[in-house]
Amino acid sequence: MGVTRPGPASGRKKGCVMSREQAEKLGSLFLAVFSLGLAAVLAADGMAPAQWFGAAAAVLGSLTMAAAVRLWPRPQVAEAPARPPRDS
């Protein structure tokens, strides 16, 4: 049996792998995990206290950005008022 791909009736564009919202969430998660992992690896190699604070600020910043992507409300699209027909 063949795999059927959802068409425009399902709300997704044909050929679109993931939505913009999913990409934003995945990207912010990747940034948070990457910054935490990089800070941990560099901490294991040995860091000065100033480097610890910089790494902690980078991790907190990426976690804040990941939370903002998930919690920030989407902008509302305003409906345009109906224009009266033109008189020619």
VOLUM-392553 format. One line per field, with one value per residue: residue in three letters; chain; x, y, z of N, C-alpha, C, CB in turn. Coordinates in Angstrom, 3 decimals. Glycine has a CB too. Layout:
REM VOLUM-392553
guvex ALA  ...
drenvex A  ...
n_px X  ...
n_py Y  ...
n_pz Z  ...
ca_px X  ...
ca_py Y  ...
ca_pz Z  ...
c_px X  ...
c_py Y  ...
c_pz Z  ...
cb_px X  ...
cb_py Y  ...
cb_pz Z  ...
***
This chain:
REM VOLUM-392553
guvex MET  GLY  VAL  THR  ARG  PRO  GLY  PRO  ALA  SER  GLY  ARG  LYS  LYS  GLY  CYS  VAL  MET  SER  ARG  GLU  GLN  ALA  GLU  LYS  LEU  GLY  SER  LEU  PHE  LEU  ALA  VAL  PHE  SER  LEU  GLY  LEU  ALA  ALA  VAL  LEU  ALA  ALA  ASP  GLY  MET  ALA  PRO  ALA  GLN  TRP  PHE  GLY  ALA  ALA  ALA  ALA  VAL  LEU  GLY  SER  LEU  THR  MET  ALA  ALA  ALA  VAL  ARG  LEU  TRP  PRO  ARG  PRO  GLN  VAL  ALA  GLU  ALA  PRO  ALA  ARG  PRO  PRO  ARG  ASP  SER
drenvex A  A  A  A  A  A  A  A  A  A  A  A  A  A  A  A  A  A  A  A  A  A  A  A  A  A  A  A  A  A  A  A  A  A  A  A  A  A  A  A  A  A  A  A  A  A  A  A  A  A  A  A  A  A  A  A  A  A  A  A  A  A  A  A  A  A  A  A  A  A  A  A  A  A  A  A  A  A  A  A  A  A  A  A  A  A  A  A
n_px 0.833  0.465  1.799  -0.153  -0.111  -1.067  -3.287  -4.188  -6.648  -6.320  -5.186  -2.506  0.167  0.966  3.728  4.972  6.914  6.998  5.240  5.485  5.305  5.978  8.619  9.766  9.512  11.022  13.522  14.135  14.261  16.437  18.474  18.555  19.276  21.710  23.283  23.360  24.629  27.106  28.110  28.364  30.309  32.515  32.797  33.589  36.131  37.415  36.991  37.242  35.932  34.625  34.058  32.254  30.073  29.436  28.728  26.534  24.811  24.387  23.064  20.767  19.686  19.055  17.181  15.216  14.472  13.439  11.234  9.785  9.106  7.271  5.293  4.568  1.968  0.346  0.248  -2.790  -4.802  -6.234  -9.497  -10.279  -12.225  -15.295  -15.311  -17.160  -18.770  -17.218  -18.227  -18.559
n_py -1.170  2.231  5.274  7.917  11.388  14.242  16.606  19.953  20.171  19.312  21.378  21.801  22.872  21.455  19.344  20.527  20.072  20.670  22.919  26.516  27.210  24.800  24.582  26.812  26.133  23.767  24.730  26.544  24.781  23.205  25.155  25.712  23.193  22.791  24.990  24.432  21.919  22.596  24.403  22.648  20.826  22.503  23.378  21.037  20.804  22.787  25.902  29.417  31.499  33.761  32.835  30.827  32.355  33.650  31.449  30.511  32.683  32.538  30.071  30.565  32.636  31.309  29.471  31.222  32.346  30.052  29.552  31.891  31.612  29.567  30.570  33.174  35.162  34.659  37.033  38.736  38.677  41.333  41.965  43.323  46.222  46.237  47.621  50.175  49.783  51.130  54.043  54.343
n_pz 0.000  -0.727  0.624  1.575  1.112  2.967  1.560  0.414  1.704  4.292  5.657  5.448  3.373  0.212  0.140  2.264  5.064  7.822  9.994  10.423  13.094  14.372  13.482  14.713  17.424  17.511  16.703  18.790  20.919  20.098  20.210  22.981  24.063  22.752  23.667  26.402  26.388  25.195  27.086  29.252  28.330  27.960  30.586  31.817  30.798  32.126  33.484  34.026  36.701  35.560  33.015  33.662  34.525  32.132  30.534  31.986  31.664  28.896  28.669  30.246  28.735  26.306  27.248  28.120  25.678  24.429  26.075  25.599  22.907  23.053  24.784  24.076  22.797  19.633  16.958  16.295  13.418  11.880  10.673  7.556  6.973  5.142  1.949  0.323  -2.894  -5.841  -7.632  -11.012
ca_px 0.000  1.226  1.587  -0.824  0.285  -2.220  -3.367  -4.595  -7.849  -5.942  -4.645  -1.076  0.508  1.542  5.173  5.472  7.257  6.545  4.711  6.398  5.261  6.766  10.031  10.200  9.648  12.140  14.750  14.435  14.681  17.797  19.376  18.691  20.044  23.074  24.027  23.587  25.653  28.396  28.569  28.771  31.569  33.581  32.982  34.346  37.530  37.947  36.634  37.412  34.624  33.987  33.529  31.078  28.957  29.067  28.027  25.226  23.978  24.007  22.066  19.530  19.137  18.442  15.977  14.217  13.987  12.606  9.962  9.054  8.549  6.112  4.279  4.198  0.761  0.452  -0.458  -4.119  -4.972  -7.442  -10.307  -10.402  -13.631  -15.804  -15.319  -18.316  -18.389  -16.895  -19.157  -17.753
ca_py 0.000  3.466  6.274  9.106  12.636  15.127  17.681  21.254  20.077  19.052  22.581  21.934  23.033  20.244  19.319  21.186  19.043  21.107  24.277  27.525  27.116  23.632  24.889  27.737  25.387  22.841  25.525  27.069  23.640  22.865  26.174  25.522  21.961  22.998  25.886  23.716  20.896  23.244  24.921  21.512  20.282  23.457  23.381  19.834  21.050  23.753  27.287  30.434  31.938  34.669  32.003  30.165  33.310  33.843  30.243  30.486  33.699  32.022  29.018  31.210  33.366  30.384  28.929  32.294  32.437  28.877  29.762  32.973  31.082  28.743  31.264  34.477  34.996  34.940  38.266  38.553  39.294  42.142  41.870  44.597  46.610  46.134  48.905  50.309  49.683  52.397  54.521  54.671
ca_pz 0.000  -0.805  1.666  1.035  1.749  3.096  0.576  0.928  2.536  5.677  6.275  5.178  1.970  -0.353  0.163  3.475  6.028  9.142  9.992  10.954  14.554  14.750  13.236  15.759  18.676  17.380  16.673  20.125  21.732  19.678  20.738  24.423  24.322  22.253  24.561  27.655  26.151  24.973  28.379  30.087  27.816  28.271  32.038  32.155  30.440  33.084  33.180  35.057  37.192  34.606  31.940  34.207  34.495  30.732  30.081  32.649  31.009  27.577  28.867  30.688  27.588  25.355  27.879  28.087  24.308  24.180  26.773  24.929  21.654  23.368  25.574  23.520  21.970  18.201  16.598  15.721  12.108  11.889  9.465  6.850  6.828  3.773  1.250  -0.553  -4.315  -6.497  -8.672  -12.198
c_px 0.887  0.888  0.942  -0.391  -0.931  -2.153  -3.804  -5.819  -7.505  -5.331  -3.162  -0.861  1.172  3.062  5.785  5.712  6.772  6.082  5.743  6.454  6.086  8.254  10.574  10.431  10.847  13.471  15.121  14.868  16.110  18.806  19.612  19.544  21.495  23.877  24.307  24.683  27.033  28.969  29.057  30.109  32.730  33.833  33.791  35.830  38.199  37.662  36.976  36.025  33.901  33.394  32.292  29.870  28.497  28.290  26.633  24.287  23.517  22.928  20.736  18.873  18.451  17.191  14.858  13.627  13.083  11.250  9.133  8.418  7.281  4.985  3.798  2.973  1.019  -0.267  -1.801  -4.197  -6.299  -8.187  -10.426  -11.881  -14.044  -15.859  -16.573  -17.887  -18.141  -17.980  -18.309  -18.400
c_py 1.245  4.409  7.483  10.322  13.535  16.263  18.979  21.197  19.857  20.272  22.781  22.122  21.758  20.365  19.967  20.126  19.421  22.552  25.231  27.442  25.929  23.901  25.837  27.004  24.440  23.595  26.067  25.952  23.236  23.862  25.995  24.297  22.136  23.883  25.211  22.665  21.493  23.801  23.784  20.938  21.220  23.549  22.171  20.003  22.024  25.169  28.175  30.871  32.893  33.891  31.233  31.094  33.568  32.654  30.156  31.508  33.222  30.955  29.628  31.997  32.443  29.736  29.964  32.423  31.248  29.010  30.837  32.486  30.292  29.526  32.572  34.317  35.359  36.238  37.954  39.290  40.038  41.972  43.254  44.956  46.535  47.514  48.994  50.235  51.074  52.740  54.937  55.715
c_pz 0.000  0.336  1.020  1.823  1.849  2.088  1.223  1.833  3.999  6.357  6.048  3.699  1.472  -0.360  1.400  4.550  7.427  9.061  10.589  12.472  15.054  14.560  14.297  17.071  18.631  17.388  18.034  21.066  21.390  20.243  22.226  24.744  23.889  23.198  25.903  27.489  25.950  26.274  29.276  29.636  28.160  29.771  32.481  31.825  31.400  32.634  34.348  35.521  36.224  33.432  32.392  34.125  33.062  30.184  30.705  32.015  29.635  27.696  29.303  29.557  26.594  25.942  27.904  26.694  23.974  24.864  26.081  23.633  21.939  24.027  24.968  22.630  20.511  17.890  15.936  14.389  12.123  10.576  8.845  6.729  5.352  3.147  0.375  -2.015  -4.907  -7.517  -9.870  -13.043
cb_px -0.953  0.977  2.925  -2.368  1.429  -2.307  -4.326  -4.867  -8.743  -4.970  -4.908  -0.295  1.434  1.002  5.689  4.465  8.764  7.671  3.380  5.969  3.808  6.340  10.214  9.167  8.366  12.002  14.607  13.214  13.729  17.891  18.822  17.312  19.413  23.044  23.246  22.289  25.285  28.256  27.439  27.700  31.485  33.233  31.626  33.775  37.621  39.448  35.146  38.246  34.794  34.999  34.599  31.328  29.366  30.310  28.844  25.377  24.749  25.229  22.555  19.809  20.234  19.447  16.287  14.837  15.167  13.315  10.210  9.990  9.584  6.524  4.810  5.379  -0.379  -0.130  0.408  -5.221  -4.923  -7.108  -11.712  -9.730  -13.867  -17.200  -14.027  -19.053  -19.493  -15.502  -20.061  -17.505
cb_py -0.009  4.149  6.658  8.952  13.333  15.688  17.309  22.175  18.951  17.901  22.551  20.709  24.258  19.990  19.988  22.278  18.806  20.951  24.349  28.933  26.992  22.407  25.501  28.850  24.597  22.014  26.665  27.798  22.450  22.826  27.559  25.385  20.754  23.621  27.197  23.055  20.063  24.362  25.702  20.420  20.067  24.835  23.399  18.621  21.585  23.555  27.410  31.654  32.616  35.712  31.031  29.727  34.637  34.079  28.982  30.765  35.025  31.451  27.990  32.135  34.138  29.305  28.456  33.632  32.503  27.609  30.150  34.153  30.190  27.614  31.531  35.098  35.856  33.780  39.126  39.057  38.228  43.621  41.278  44.526  48.045  45.472  49.080  51.627  48.948  52.324  55.731  53.449
cb_pz 1.209  -2.129  2.380  1.078  0.966  4.513  -0.546  -0.212  2.045  5.735  7.725  5.684  1.759  -1.784  -1.049  3.983  6.033  10.199  10.780  10.513  15.037  13.929  11.839  15.953  18.964  16.093  15.703  20.703  21.528  18.144  20.467  25.070  23.583  20.852  24.782  28.138  24.946  23.941  29.080  30.057  26.280  27.719  32.754  31.410  29.019  33.271  32.838  34.527  38.537  34.095  31.447  35.664  35.165  29.890  30.431  34.162  30.875  26.851  29.913  31.870  26.887  24.939  29.304  28.528  23.327  24.660  28.240  24.640  20.923  24.260  26.930  22.721  22.519  17.359  15.657  16.695  10.952  12.133  9.774  5.444  7.389  3.746  0.388  -0.276  -5.126  -7.185  -8.154  -13.028
***
